[in-house]
């Protein structure tokens, strides 16, 4: 049985914040279940790694909890956040402090192919 969950956020779009709650919530739950969990932000979702973006978004209208609050909750639960290198070229390099590492496509592929890793994509 796998002991690591890798969540790749590549198709979620910050312009539709209602899509953003589930991946962060599931990452938090998996970390609470003591799985190793990492979230990779790439493509349009990589914009969430930039300071000032996620804190302006809310999964539900009029909710006091921002998407950045979801990210902080997940990180506090033990989720590791990474951003793909090309994302920095698209959105900038002023990253939120929860981003622990910048990785490339080879990293994502090697982790996804590992027998000990289950990969979810959003």
FENVENTA-V283958 format. One record per pair of residues at least 6 apart in sequence whose C-alpha atoms are under 7 Angstrom apart, sorted by the first residue. I is the first residue (numbers start at 1). J is the second residue. D is the distance in Angstrom with one decimal. If there is no record, write none. Layout:
i->[I & I]
j->[J & J]
d->[D & D]
//
This chain:
i->[1 & 2 & 2 & 2 & 2 & 3 & 3 & 3 & 3 & 4 & 4 & 4 & 4 & 4 & 4 & 5 & 5 & 5 & 5 & 5 & 5 & 5 & 6 & 6 & 6 & 6 & 6 & 6 & 6 & 7 & 7 & 7 & 7 & 7 & 7 & 8 & 8 & 8 & 8 & 8 & 8 & 9 & 9 & 9 & 9 & 9 & 9 & 10 & 10 & 10 & 10 & 10 & 10 & 10 & 11 & 11 & 12 & 12 & 12 & 12 & 13 & 13 & 14 & 17 & 17 & 17 & 18 & 18 & 20 & 21 & 24 & 24 & 24 & 27 & 27 & 27 & 28 & 28 & 28 & 30 & 31 & 31 & 31 & 31 & 32 & 37 & 37 & 38 & 38 & 38 & 39 & 39 & 39 & 40 & 40 & 40 & 41 & 41 & 41 & 42 & 42 & 42 & 43 & 46 & 46 & 47 & 47 & 48 & 49 & 49 & 49 & 49 & 50 & 50 & 50 & 50 & 51 & 51 & 51 & 54 & 54 & 54 & 55 & 55 & 55 & 56 & 57 & 57 & 58 & 58 & 58 & 59 & 75 & 80 & 81 & 81 & 81 & 82 & 82 & 82 & 82 & 82 & 83 & 83 & 83 & 83 & 84 & 84 & 84 & 85 & 85 & 85 & 111 & 112 & 112]
j->[116 & 115 & 116 & 117 & 118 & 35 & 36 & 116 & 117 & 35 & 36 & 37 & 116 & 117 & 118 & 35 & 36 & 37 & 38 & 117 & 118 & 119 & 37 & 38 & 39 & 117 & 118 & 119 & 120 & 38 & 39 & 40 & 119 & 120 & 121 & 39 & 40 & 41 & 120 & 121 & 122 & 40 & 41 & 42 & 45 & 121 & 122 & 41 & 42 & 43 & 44 & 45 & 121 & 122 & 45 & 122 & 19 & 20 & 45 & 122 & 44 & 45 & 45 & 57 & 58 & 59 & 59 & 60 & 59 & 59 & 70 & 71 & 74 & 37 & 74 & 79 & 74 & 77 & 79 & 37 & 37 & 77 & 78 & 79 & 77 & 79 & 80 & 79 & 80 & 81 & 80 & 81 & 82 & 81 & 82 & 83 & 82 & 83 & 84 & 83 & 84 & 87 & 87 & 83 & 87 & 53 & 91 & 54 & 83 & 95 & 96 & 99 & 92 & 94 & 95 & 96 & 94 & 95 & 96 & 66 & 67 & 68 & 66 & 67 & 68 & 66 & 66 & 67 & 65 & 66 & 67 & 67 & 98 & 100 & 98 & 99 & 100 & 99 & 100 & 101 & 102 & 103 & 99 & 101 & 102 & 103 & 102 & 103 & 104 & 102 & 103 & 104 & 117 & 118 & 119]
d->[6.9 & 6.7 & 4.1 & 5.3 & 6.4 & 5.6 & 6.4 & 5.8 & 6.4 & 5.7 & 4.6 & 5.8 & 6.1 & 4.7 & 6.2 & 6.9 & 6.2 & 4.8 & 6.5 & 5.7 & 5.0 & 5.9 & 5.8 & 5.0 & 5.9 & 6.7 & 6.2 & 4.8 & 6.3 & 6.2 & 4.7 & 6.1 & 5.8 & 4.8 & 5.7 & 5.9 & 4.8 & 6.3 & 6.2 & 4.7 & 6.3 & 6.0 & 5.1 & 6.2 & 5.9 & 5.8 & 4.8 & 6.6 & 5.2 & 5.4 & 6.6 & 5.7 & 7.0 & 6.1 & 6.9 & 5.4 & 6.3 & 6.8 & 5.6 & 5.6 & 5.8 & 5.6 & 6.2 & 6.2 & 6.1 & 4.9 & 4.4 & 6.3 & 6.4 & 5.9 & 6.1 & 6.3 & 6.4 & 6.4 & 6.4 & 6.6 & 4.5 & 5.9 & 6.7 & 6.9 & 6.0 & 5.9 & 5.8 & 6.1 & 6.2 & 5.1 & 6.2 & 5.5 & 4.5 & 5.6 & 6.2 & 4.9 & 6.2 & 6.1 & 4.8 & 5.5 & 6.3 & 4.8 & 6.4 & 6.1 & 5.3 & 5.8 & 5.9 & 6.5 & 5.6 & 6.9 & 5.8 & 5.3 & 7.0 & 5.4 & 5.7 & 6.9 & 7.0 & 5.6 & 4.5 & 5.8 & 6.0 & 5.3 & 4.9 & 6.9 & 5.1 & 4.7 & 5.4 & 6.0 & 4.7 & 6.6 & 5.5 & 5.5 & 6.5 & 4.6 & 5.5 & 6.5 & 6.6 & 6.7 & 6.2 & 4.9 & 5.7 & 5.3 & 5.8 & 4.9 & 5.6 & 6.7 & 6.9 & 6.6 & 5.0 & 6.1 & 5.6 & 4.9 & 5.3 & 5.8 & 5.8 & 5.5 & 6.7 & 7.0 & 5.9]
//
